[in-house]
Structures are given as C-alpha cells and as structure tokens.
Amino acid sequence: MEITGNLISRHGSVVTIELESPDKLYELDKVQDSVITLNIQDGRSVSPKQRNFAFALIGDIAKAEIGGKWAGEPELIKRAFYFAMDMFYGVEGFSLSNGRGNMSDANTFINMLLEFCLYHNVPLSYRPLDNLDDPAIARYEYSCLMNKRCVICGLKADHHHITGSKVGMGNDRTKINHKGRRLIALCREHHDLFHHEEKERMAEYHLQGVPVDEKIAQIYNLNYW
C-alpha cells in the first residue's frame, strides 16, 4: 500500500502528515497495529554550492589520476560515480541538475566523493567544511575519523576527545570504556588549537563529534567494552 502526503510538522518523534487524497484515510484503518515506513522525497533542488563543490571534487579526483592517466577524465569519473549512486544507494538516474536532482541525493553524492578522496589521499582544491550543508557534515566527520584525516584541513590526524567525553587526569585510557564518547579527527596544529578554542571552533565549523563505535575503537585501539 502506498499513500502520499505532505509533511506538516515534527515534534520530537511525532510526525504529522497531510494526505494528498483524503479519501485514502480509510486505508489507514487496516494498518493501525502495523509498522509504517516513511519514504521521503526531497523536493528541494540541488543548490549551486552543492553543484560547484561536487564538480570541484570530480576535478580533484581527475588530477590525482587514481588508477592511471586513463582515469584522469572528469567526464568518465562523473559517469562512474553516477553509476555508483544507482548501484549502492538505489538512486536511479541521479543528476546534479535543477530539474532532476535534489539536495538530499546531492549530499549523498558529495559525501561519496569525499570518502573516495579521503581514502586515496586526494588533495582538495576547496575545504569541505566551507562547502558542506549541515546534514552532510556529520558523515564527513565520521569519514575523517575512519581515514585518520583532519576534519579541518585534511592532513594526517589522530583522535581528539571533545568536551564531555574527555579522559580525566590520572585515568588509564586503556581501561576506560570509550563506547559513546565523542571524538573528532585533528592534525597536530588543529589539535593544539582545539585545546584552547574548542567551543568556538566547534560552533564555527558546525561540528558535533562522532560517538565511538566498534570500528572506530578498533582503528584507534580504544577499549570498547
């Protein structure tokens, strides 16, 4: 059963939806005790900032020639990642155009490009935090931790415990359970900066920190149990 509608409001975990066809209301009587899945279609067009950043990333990947000179053609790279959107995210016919694309899919596409760049250490022309929308920043934070790259500048990094998740003086880091503690990946320069200006920089870059999961704990040899 598929019933379409418009999102009216959200208060906590309570979502209000107005159905496009009120005559379909009787269908809901059949599923009162059933689980309902929301399939949300983003009606917002791709922003110029998203489009420009995505093509800049494709250009950076082309310059890096990952896999040899044959892989240095921006158009071929674009087609390969468009195909990946269909293959891995189920977005058929993905586009960065105003008429066909949307903001949510564009964020997914950009993060996929960034994860590739982090994994292959591709030099970037533009700083991601200056070009990402807030919903995409959290995933970028996670990718930086997984690849040990500074979330600010992209250089080689280590983990930093943010306020509220710091390990106190005199505590043995090898014995403390890090599960759920929030980290960000920072190079030495930005690590030192955050020790003095963490609150200001977290607000400036819209960072939240990443709760430690089992994968992160394994990468940084942190106790997880």
Secondary structure, DSSP 8 states (H G I E B T S, - for coil): ----EEEEEEETTEEEEEES-GGGHHHHGGGTTS-------------HHHHHHHHHHHHHHHHHTTTSGGG--HHHHHHHHHHHHHHHH--TT---STTT--HHHHHHHHHHHHHHHHHTT---SS-GGGT--HHHHHHHHHHHHHHTB-TTT-SB-EEEE-TTS---TT--TTTS--TT-EEEEE-HHHHHHHHHHHHHHHHHHT---EE--HHHHHHTT----
